[in-house]
Structures are given as C-alpha cells and as structure tokens.
Amino acid sequence: MKIPSISRNASHTVLWGELAWHPAAQAWTAFMDGAGAPDTIEVVHAGKHSATYRLVGVGPDGTSIIAQRARAVRAMIERVWYERIVPHLPVARPRYCGSRKDGAHRVWLFFSDTNKRL
C-alpha cells in the first residue's frame, strides 16, 4: 500500500474562483459539515479510475486537505490500512481524516496536508 506523498514540485492544474461545484469540494463539505469552499483546488492526479486533489484552505486553521477519489474496493483496503495499521508505524505520514461514499462504486478519502500552504 502506498502512502500518499504529494510533492509541491510537480506541475499541477490549479482551479480558482467559485469552487463549490467541484466534486471534491462537495464531498469534503458533506463530510465536514459546515466547511466552506476551498480557496483553490490543485489537481494532483486526474485519472480514469481515481483522482487526487489538494483543497486549499478548507482544513483546520486554513490548512489544506487532500481528497482522493478511488474505486470502492481499493478505498476499503486503504481505509483499513490508514485506520488500523499506519497509526502504529514509526513513519511520517499525512493524517487520515475519514472517508465518504460517492455512489455505489467510488469513495472519497480525506487526509490532512502535511505540506505548508502556498
């Protein structure tokens, strides 16, 4: 299982403006009741079966949240990994915040961004 490592050195698409429409922002807002829309959304990975976004400014004290959309089966394995195994390992890692279903076949996983804001 690969722990997400999201480098700021890679070139990403950055979305800005009114972002409440974005699926990652909608999933986070539904998960974290009362959370506002992100300042910007960095598209870290946008694939056919999964996607990863950095939601800038939506976490505690204006921090960023990593939102990862994955197939439900993979997300179930990752949830177990992050909830039961990773906390006992002596490694630096992003903090797992939780998950939210996205239909029958997809799940959003949320992590605190351990990198500093832009």
Secondary structure as GFF3:
##gff-version 3
##sequence-region A 1 118
A	DSSP	beta_strand	13	16	.	.	.	ID=ss1
A	DSSP	alpha_helix	23	31	.	.	.	ID=ss2
A	DSSP	beta_strand	40	46	.	.	.	ID=ss3
A	DSSP	beta_strand	51	56	.	.	.	ID=ss4
A	DSSP	three_ten_helix	60	62	.	.	.	ID=ss5
A	DSSP	beta_strand	65	71	.	.	.	ID=ss6
A	DSSP	alpha_helix	72	80	.	.	.	ID=ss7
A	DSSP	pi_helix	81	85	.	.	.	ID=ss8
A	DSSP	three_ten_helix	86	88	.	.	.	ID=ss9
A	DSSP	beta_strand	96	102	.	.	.	ID=ss10
A	DSSP	beta_strand	106	112	.	.	.	ID=ss11
###
